[in-house]
Amino acid sequence: MPKRTQFLYAVLLILSVLFLTSCATGTRNRGTVCYPGDMPIIYQPAGAASHIVLHGETLYRISKAYNVDVKDLMKANGISDPTQLAVGQTLKIPQAVSPRMPGICLAPSTKWRYIIIHHSATDIGSASGFNKAHLRRGFSRGIGYHFVIDNGTEGRSDGQIEVTRRWTFQRDGAHCKAGGMNHDGIGICLVGNFDRDHVSEAQMKSLVYLVKLLSEHYNISPEHIMGHSMVSGARTHCPGRKFPWGDFRSRL
Ligand SMILES: [Zn+2]
């Protein structure tokens, strides 16, 4: 076999291996992995899908994730140059076939070493509500958590996972000053007051789903998955005295 043909075969083999592995894990965009949204995601309400562009995504990949034509995507968003996508830009997705895709996108990073779980200590809430509240409290970048798991209030469904802009931009959180966790820790907030109430089954399912994805992807050990109150130096009961640690840990 001529050397050139051998080389071509080798390239084809590598490409097909890459293709197969990307199918196994979800949508892979230059190192960013998007997991199918088993849980409804806020940015893709049924019938009116929109997508926030994550670091490393291309218009082509986004079109594949939603099974829409690149040309339709460009037209719907007034894009003339598909290479000019901005991180954090919101795209309208016309006629999305899978409005729940692409779900939770995980960018490659060595930054995240902890997962810190919070409760909102409020009866109701949502990412946009907390965003407004945190802006009022002087957090210049708004909501301090990376993810919010809703409890069926403020128009969200019970167990809905909301991905915030802190995550999209892979920024430090503003959720736990103690132990440097704002820098190293992914902040997840469950809406509710678990000093008093119980975590709903839908919220727990979503929490387990999300923590599994994050800890596997970033290689975070079980002892680095903590409640806010477990961080040394943190003076709080967060995520509440009734948070079911035994149940949660047994399901991870
Ligand atoms: Zn907290």
Residues whose N, C-alpha, C, O or C-beta is under 5 A from the ligand:
A	BS01	ZN	I117 H118 H119 H175 H228 C238
